[in-house]
Amino acid sequence: MAARLLLDACYSVGVKPRITTALPHQEVRLALVAAGFGIAVLPASNQSLVTAIGITSRPLTPPLVMTIAAVWPATGLVPSAQHFIKVARSFETGPRIDGGAGL
C-alpha cells in the first residue's frame, strides 16, 4: 500500500522511477541507502533511526498520507493490546473515526 502511494506521487509529478528490487525489510532498505544504492520512503516517526545510521532525510512535499485502521473484537482487548492501541494513537496526525467501544 505504501509503495503504491509513493509510485502514484512520483507519477503525478512526471517521475517514472526504475524499480529494480522491492525490499520488504526496512533494515535492508536503509543499509542499501546508506551504501549509496537507491532511496527509501519511511514514516516520519523513524527519523531517529535514519539519523543514527548517517542517512540524510528530507520531508516529502506535499507529504504522503496513508490511512491506517485498527480493529478489535467488541468483547475487548487484553492489556498488551490496549497498550499497543495507546502507543499507536500517540502517532495520530489526522482525524479519528471511532466506530464503537474504542479505548
C-alpha positions as CSV (number, residue, x, y, z in Angstrom):
1,M,0.0,0.0,0.0
2,A,2.8,2.5,0.9
3,A,4.7,1.6,-2.3
4,R,1.6,2.3,-4.4
5,L,1.2,5.6,-2.6
6,L,4.8,6.6,-3.4
7,L,4.6,5.5,-7.0
8,D,1.3,7.4,-7.5
9,A,3.0,10.5,-6.1
10,C,6.0,10.1,-8.4
11,Y,3.8,9.6,-11.5
12,S,1.7,12.7,-10.5
13,V,4.8,14.9,-10.9
14,G,6.1,13.2,-14.0
15,V,8.8,11.0,-12.4
16,K,8.9,7.4,-13.5
17,P,11.2,5.5,-11.1
18,R,13.0,2.4,-12.3
19,I,12.4,-0.2,-9.7
20,T,14.9,-3.0,-9.8
21,T,14.2,-4.6,-6.5
22,A,11.5,-4.2,-3.9
23,L,12.7,-5.0,-0.4
24,P,10.2,-5.8,2.4
25,H,12.6,-5.3,5.3
26,Q,13.3,-1.8,6.4
27,E,16.7,-2.6,7.8
28,V,17.9,-3.9,4.4
29,R,16.4,-0.8,2.6
30,L,18.2,1.5,4.9
31,A,21.5,-0.4,4.6
32,L,21.4,-0.1,0.9
33,V,20.6,3.6,1.0
34,A,23.5,4.1,3.4
35,A,25.7,2.3,0.9
36,G,24.5,4.6,-1.9
37,F,22.1,2.3,-3.7
38,G,18.7,3.9,-4.1
39,I,16.2,5.7,-1.9
40,A,13.6,4.7,0.7
41,V,10.5,6.3,2.0
42,L,9.8,5.9,5.7
43,P,7.4,7.3,8.2
44,A,8.5,10.5,9.9
45,S,8.5,8.6,13.2
46,N,11.6,6.7,12.0
47,Q,13.7,9.9,11.9
48,S,15.9,8.9,14.8
49,L,16.8,5.6,13.2
50,V,17.7,7.2,9.9
51,T,19.9,9.8,11.6
52,A,21.6,7.1,13.7
53,I,23.0,5.3,10.7
54,G,24.1,8.5,8.9
55,I,21.4,8.9,6.3
56,T,20.1,12.4,5.4
57,S,16.3,12.6,5.2
58,R,14.1,15.2,3.7
59,P,10.3,15.6,4.1
60,L,8.2,15.0,1.0
61,T,6.3,17.9,-0.3
62,P,3.4,17.5,-0.4
63,P,3.6,14.9,2.3
64,L,2.3,11.4,1.6
65,V,-0.7,10.5,3.7
66,M,-1.9,7.0,4.5
67,T,-4.9,5.9,6.5
68,I,-4.3,3.1,8.9
69,A,-7.1,1.4,10.8
70,A,-7.1,-0.9,13.8
71,V,-9.9,-3.2,14.6
72,W,-10.6,-5.4,17.6
73,P,-13.3,-7.6,19.0
74,A,-16.3,-5.9,20.7
75,T,-15.6,-8.1,23.7
76,G,-12.5,-6.1,24.5
77,L,-8.7,-6.3,24.5
78,V,-6.1,-7.9,26.6
79,P,-3.8,-5.4,28.4
80,S,-0.9,-5.8,25.9
81,A,-3.3,-5.0,23.0
82,Q,-4.7,-2.0,25.0
83,H,-1.1,-0.7,25.4
84,F,-0.5,-1.2,21.6
85,I,-3.5,0.9,20.7
86,K,-2.5,3.6,23.2
87,V,1.0,3.8,21.6
88,A,-0.4,3.7,18.1
89,R,-2.8,6.6,18.9
90,S,0.2,8.7,20.1
91,F,1.2,8.9,16.4
92,E,-2.1,10.1,15.1
93,T,-2.0,13.2,13.0
94,G,-5.3,13.1,11.2
95,P,-9.0,12.8,12.0
96,R,-10.1,9.8,14.1
97,I,-13.1,7.7,13.3
98,D,-14.2,5.8,16.4
99,G,-16.8,3.2,15.4
100,G,-17.7,1.7,18.7
101,A,-16.4,0.9,22.1
102,G,-12.9,2.1,21.4
103,L,-10.3,2.8,24.1
